[in-house]
Amino acid sequence: MSKHVCAGSLLALGLLAASTQAHASGDSGCDVQPGLQHRAYASCSDLVLVSPGNDTRLNMLLLLADRGRVQPAMTRNEAPSYGPPAPAAMLSWSALSAETGNDATKSNSDASTDSGNADSSSGRCVSNRGGADAFRQALQADGALAADERKLLADARAQIAAACGDPAKTAALLDGVLARMQGASGKAFAAYLMSAAVFYGPDPGAARPAFQSLSEVKQPWVREAATYMLARTDLNVAQLNAFGDYGNFDAEKVDQAALTRARDGMQRYLKSYPKGAYATSASGLMRRVEWLGGNDTAAANTYAAALAQPGNGAAYVDLLNEIDIRLLPTTQNGATKPLKTRDPLLLAVDDLWRMRLERKTDPKLYLPADELAAQQPVFSADPALFRYLQAAHAYHVQQQPAQVLKLLPASEPRKGMGYVDFSTQLLRLMAMDDLGQSGVREGLLKLLPVATRAYQRETLELALAIHDERHQSLGKVFAGDSQVRDPAIRRILLENIAGPELLQQQAANARVPAAERNVALFVLLYRNLLGGRYAEFNQWLSRVPADAKPQADSYQLLYPVPSLGVFRWAGNDKGYACPALSAITATLARTPDDAHAGLCVGEFLRLNGFDHIPLAAPNTQEREWRKTLSTSRQQLGTTPLLFPGNQHDRQSIYRRVMADANASSDDRAYALVRAIRCYAPSGSNDCGGDDVPTSERKRWFTTLKTSYKSSRWASSVEHYW
């Protein structure tokens, strides 16, 4: 349900493994939405503000952090090669996955399994290879084994690992091993190997009788491992036909009798070996048993118990991935229903998911206020979390900010506050801002010194920037004492909102980093050029070194750093000849309507890749989209541009020359050619501005071929698009 390629900051927790999730994530490419008001799922734009729009796993992680189960720490991801950097406050679960990997501890036996996967043949082989170490350790611990028996058994186990999934090969490897064992321990180990070889083959159920027998032998390791493997064998039989070739699950095809045996077997193992070598794996597979059986409440209870156990960050995140796949939401055979649990953490995360705007189309899932109110007893031990959930519902679902203030009375922020406390403080300020109340900026500044947990300060910087932008106080963001330090936030505002005075201030300010000065100068030059402020353009062009060169791989001209050298364009002597850009703008400063110079600005833009630069003036559709982002989502960088005058585009340049009676016939003909080619070859406008209907483009083509048929440009196009 989301996309990624987000750059910016990551939340390093010593974690994790991510996969495509039913509930939240699995990113493959996205645009960051730098805002706070995420009522729908906001791909790769998660926040440490507990929110319906967050990936559900991040919300769980924040609640776990408040309970002291994990300790989030801050790292920085490398800036992207292309595209704008994301504000440090914007997080992505998939980026977290790519950054740190999964170091969760697995059980070290044939019984070990990644309980987040389907435990198919390939999954069994993964645990097969991991179990070889435990087998060797058990051999070393058994003093009754002769040295030659120990070596023979260890070699056989290693060969089984290498040949996993090939029963004929493993049978041949084991042929004779059992016959060469003299003592009871050796025979038990050899029999276990033979049973394991069958388990790792295409019919794991065939190993059941042997494991049943081995669960009663005297050799302690074999007895424990066989007890566990007996239950795991039943689990594999239960699910053998329930998954399709593409992982699709069909609950009707679960073998319920085998599943019952697996449940009984796992419980028997955990009762006999509560701290056994495979207890962690057994608990994980019990979660799978309840999920396969469609026992929603029992499954939720097993996950709640797992979340309550101590563990490292990676182990917790591995568990959160599993919960996201299987439990949130409860989905089997296409039917989705609310979670049945009395665990406050799981219920809170499910409630937030049910507050998402996209749930509104399903009355069974969209969370009504009275249902939330009835959950109060579940949160009796955590009333602050319950109040926050009610306030989040009032804000995101009911869209009643006044109700938020009733639910969340003003309180003094505490240093080191947890994520729910932080979210409570920030949501209250957001509601105040929506109501037009004063004191919001002061409240954000008051939070800054006490917001010491990971990404809290970064989130407050984003909130401050959004507030100042929306209240026409952009200068405060760039004041000398500004608390908004995130370079990405400042860059978004310079590129999308800033007027000439602010751009000039930052371009000339030696106290700001060179990177920010260069951004301000690039934007200032671009907007002066496209806005017809040619004298100002020439003035600021002098700040670009005369020998500056365009960057060779500057795909978007702005990223990763502004290509200031492009403005030192030397002109073009092929095709439509143009002098250097500095000469073009000098002419336009004297004669703004000069058709040739205007077309040469178009040539500069066309030949240097400016058509799709993010600074380009939006067309009608894009303007409406920006307006929606600004009003409904309070997204950074979406209020109206403060740079005066119209920002032209190539298409408008051509149309102006076409209509200029004083322009030469050669210039008008070339303007027609370039205007027609704006739509080549797809028929979509590639030159900026609003689309022109096909009938108008046909008229351009007819005019070129008739009124300017003797022009050298008339034969350069054979049709219109």
Secondary structure, 3 states (H helix, E strand, C coil): CCCCCCCCEEEECCCCCCCCCCCCCCCCCCCCCCECCCCCCCCCCECCCCCCCCCHHHHHHHHHHHCCCCCCEEEECCCCCCCCCCCCCCECHHHHHHHHCCCCCCCCCCCCCCCCCCCCHHHHHHHHHHHHHHHHHHHHHCCCCCHHHHHHHHHHHHHHHHCCCCHHHHHHHHCCCHHHCCCHHHHHHHHHHHHHHHHCCCCHHHHHHHHHHHCCCCCHHHHHHHHHHHHHHHHHHHHCCCECCCCCECHHHCCHHHHHHHHHHHHHHHHHCCCCCCHHHHHHHHHHHHHHCCCHHHHHHHHHHHHCCCCCHHHHHHHHHHHHHHCCCEEECCEEECCCCCCHHHHHHHHHHHCCHHHHHCCCCCCCHHHHHCCHHHHCCCHHHHHHHHHHHHHHHCCCHHHHHHHCCCCCCCCCCCHHHHHHHHHHHHHHHHCCCCCHHHHHHHHHHHCCCCCHHHHHHHHHHHHHHHCCCHHHHCCCCCCCCCHHHHHHHHHHCCCHHHHHHHHHCCCCCHHHHHHHHHHHHHHHHHCCCHHHHHHHHCCCCCCCCCCCCCCCCCCCCCCHHHHHCCCECCCCCECCHHHHHHHHHHCCCCHHHHHHHHHHHHHCCCCCCCCCCCCHHHHHHHHHHHHHCCECCCCCCCCCCCCCCHHHHHHHHHCCCCCCHHHHHHHHHHHHHCCCCCCCCCCCCCCCCHHHHHHHHHHHHHCCCCCCCHHHCCCCC
